Amino acid sequence: MNKNTKILASAIIGASLLGASGSVMAATGNLNVEAEVVAALSIEQVTKLDFGAFDVASAAIGSTVLVKSDGTGRTPSGGIVLIPADPGSRGEMKITGKPNLSVTVSSPAGTTTLTSGSDTLTIANADWNYDGLLAGNKCTLDGSTGLCNFFVGATLKTTAAPQPAGEYANAAVQFSVAYD
């Protein structure tokens, strides 16, 4: 055999081996790909948090009124006297999202200030309390409605002695919620 014949024979044998081994050694498969875009979360007030009426005539700076999130009322400290005719109430928030998913609620950051003219009352970040949330401020959205309602309480502190009389309010207390 001459050199060209050997090269041609090698090429033919190599091509046939490649063809045979290509069908045995290679395979194809399909991968299904999917994604789910879930409903955006929303959180809104159902009822406002109301500390009710109280007398601070003999209260010191830093005296408090605690509204309990479990609905059992208010507790005063530091000389504050509660006015029974205006007992206040816990607040209620409603979360809406994808059923059966877990979410985490975040409290307002920093100090929340209620004002009456230039006078103030405060709620510190750590002074919020909840009823209806699990440990870590978590909630699993209802399996059919995608809802989770929870109740909010807090501890309000005086910033003056005596605290000036007035209607104190803050319309911008912001809670946030995120899917886990």
PADO-276916 format. One record per residue (C-alpha): x, y, z. Coordinates in Angstrom, 1 decimal, m for minus. Each point is the difference from the previous one (the first is absolute). Example, Ala and Ser with C-alpha at 12.3 -4.5 7.8 and 13.67 -1.06 7.14 Angstrom:
REM PADO-276916
> east	north	up
> 12.3	m4.5	7.8;
> 1.4	3.4	m0.7;
//
This chain:
REM PADO-276916
> east	north	up
> 0.0	0.0	0.0;
> 1.2	3.4	m0.8;
> 0.0	2.9	2.3;
> m3.2	1.6	m1.6;
> m1.9	m3.3	0.2;
> 0.9	m0.3	3.7;
> m1.2	3.5	0.7;
> m3.3	m0.6	m1.8;
> m0.6	m3.3	1.7;
> 0.7	1.6	3.4;
> m2.4	2.8	m0.8;
> m2.8	m2.4	m1.0;
> 0.5	m2.2	3.1;
> 0.1	3.1	2.2;
> m3.1	1.5	m1.5;
> m1.9	m3.3	0.5;
> 1.1	m0.2	3.6;
> m1.0	3.6	0.7;
> m3.4	m0.6	m1.5;
> m0.5	m3.2	2.0;
> 1.4	1.4	3.2;
> m1.8	3.4	m0.5;
> m3.4	m1.7	0.1;
> 0.9	m2.1	3.0;
> 2.0	2.6	2.0;
> m2.3	3.1	m0.5;
> m3.5	0.7	1.1;
> m2.4	2.9	0.2;
> m2.5	0.9	2.7;
> m2.5	2.7	0.8;
> m0.1	2.3	3.0;
> m3.3	1.5	1.0;
> 0.3	3.6	1.2;
> m2.6	1.9	1.9;
> m0.5	3.1	2.2;
> m2.8	1.3	2.1;
> m0.5	3.7	0.6;
> m2.0	0.3	3.3;
> m2.4	2.7	0.9;
> 1.6	3.1	1.5;
> m0.4	0.2	3.7;
> m2.1	2.8	1.5;
> m0.4	1.1	3.5;
> m2.7	2.4	1.2;
> m1.7	1.3	3.1;
> m3.3	m1.5	1.1;
> m0.3	2.0	3.2;
> 2.2	2.7	1.4;
> 2.0	m0.4	3.2;
> m1.5	2.4	2.6;
> 1.5	0.7	3.4;
> m3.3	1.5	1.2;
> m0.2	2.9	2.5;
> 2.2	0.3	3.1;
> 0.9	2.6	2.6;
> 3.7	0.9	0.4;
> m0.3	2.7	2.7;
> 2.3	m1.9	2.4;
> 1.9	m2.0	m2.6;
> 3.8	0.2	m0.3;
> 2.0	0.1	m3.3;
> 0.1	m3.5	m1.4;
> m3.3	m1.0	1.5;
> m1.8	m2.5	m2.3;
> m3.3	m1.4	m1.2;
> 0.2	m3.5	m1.3;
> m2.8	m1.2	m2.4;
> 0.1	m3.8	m0.1;
> m0.2	m1.7	m3.4;
> m2.0	m2.9	1.5;
> m3.0	2.2	0.6;
> 0.2	0.0	3.8;
> 0.2	3.8	0.3;
> 2.5	2.6	1.2;
> 2.5	0.3	2.8;
> 1.3	3.3	1.3;
> 3.3	0.8	1.8;
> 1.7	3.0	1.6;
> m3.0	1.8	1.3;
> m2.2	m0.2	m3.1;
> m3.7	m0.4	0.7;
> m2.1	m1.7	m2.6;
> m3.4	1.5	m0.9;
> m2.5	m2.9	m0.2;
> m2.4	1.8	m2.4;
> 2.6	m0.1	m2.8;
> 1.7	m3.3	0.4;
> 1.8	0.0	m3.4;
> 0.6	m3.2	m1.9;
> 2.6	m2.2	m1.6;
> 0.7	0.4	m3.7;
> m0.6	m2.6	m2.6;
> 1.9	m0.5	m3.3;
> m0.8	m2.3	m2.9;
> 2.6	m1.6	m2.3;
> m1.1	m1.4	m3.5;
> 2.2	m2.2	m2.1;
> 0.4	m3.5	m1.5;
> m1.8	m2.7	2.1;
> 2.1	m2.3	2.2;
> 3.2	2.0	m0.2;
> 1.7	1.4	3.1;
> 0.7	3.7	0.5;
> 1.9	2.1	2.5;
> m1.2	3.3	1.4;
> 2.4	2.7	0.8;
> m0.7	2.6	2.6;
> 0.4	3.7	m0.6;
> 3.7	0.9	0.2;
> 1.2	2.5	2.6;
> m2.2	2.1	2.2;
> m3.6	0.8	m1.0;
> m1.0	3.5	1.0;
> m3.6	1.1	0.6;
> m0.5	3.8	m0.1;
> m2.5	2.6	1.2;
> 1.3	3.3	m1.3;
> 3.7	0.0	1.2;
> m0.7	m2.4	2.9;
> 1.0	m3.7	m0.4;
> m0.6	m3.5	1.3;
> 2.2	m2.9	m1.1;
> 0.0	m3.8	m0.8;
> 3.4	m1.5	m0.1;
> 0.8	m2.7	m2.6;
> 0.1	m2.8	2.6;
> m3.3	1.1	1.6;
> m2.3	m1.6	m2.6;
> m1.9	m3.3	0.9;
> m2.0	m2.4	m2.2;
> m2.7	m2.6	0.3;
> m0.7	m2.3	m2.9;
> 3.6	m0.4	m1.2;
> 2.3	m2.9	0.7;
> 3.5	0.2	1.4;
> 2.2	2.4	m2.0;
> m3.0	2.0	m1.0;
> m1.0	m2.6	m2.6;
> m3.3	m0.9	m1.4;
> m1.2	m2.7	m2.5;
> m2.5	1.4	m2.4;
> m3.3	m1.8	0.0;
> m0.2	m3.0	m2.4;
> m3.1	1.2	m1.8;
> m0.1	3.8	0.4;
> 3.7	0.9	0.2;
> m0.8	2.2	3.0;
> 1.6	0.5	3.4;
> m1.4	2.4	2.6;
> 1.9	1.0	3.1;
> m0.4	2.4	2.9;
> 2.3	2.8	1.0;
> 0.7	1.5	3.4;
> 2.7	2.3	1.2;
> 1.4	2.0	3.0;
> m0.4	3.7	m0.3;
> 2.4	2.2	2.0;
> m0.4	3.6	1.3;
> 2.7	2.5	m0.9;
> m0.8	2.8	2.4;
> m1.1	0.5	3.6;
> m2.7	0.8	0.0;
> m0.9	m1.1	m3.5;
> m2.0	2.7	m1.7;
> m3.7	m0.8	m0.8;
> m0.9	m0.6	m3.6;
> m1.0	m2.4	m2.8;
> 3.2	m1.8	m0.9;
> 0.3	m1.8	m3.4;
> 2.3	m1.5	m2.6;
> m1.4	m1.0	m3.3;
> 3.3	m1.6	m1.4;
> 0.8	m3.0	2.2;
> 1.3	m2.5	m2.6;
> 0.1	m3.8	0.3;
> 1.5	m2.1	m2.7;
> m0.5	m3.6	m1.0;
> 2.1	m2.4	m2.1;
> m0.3	m3.6	m1.2;
> 2.3	m2.4	1.8;
//
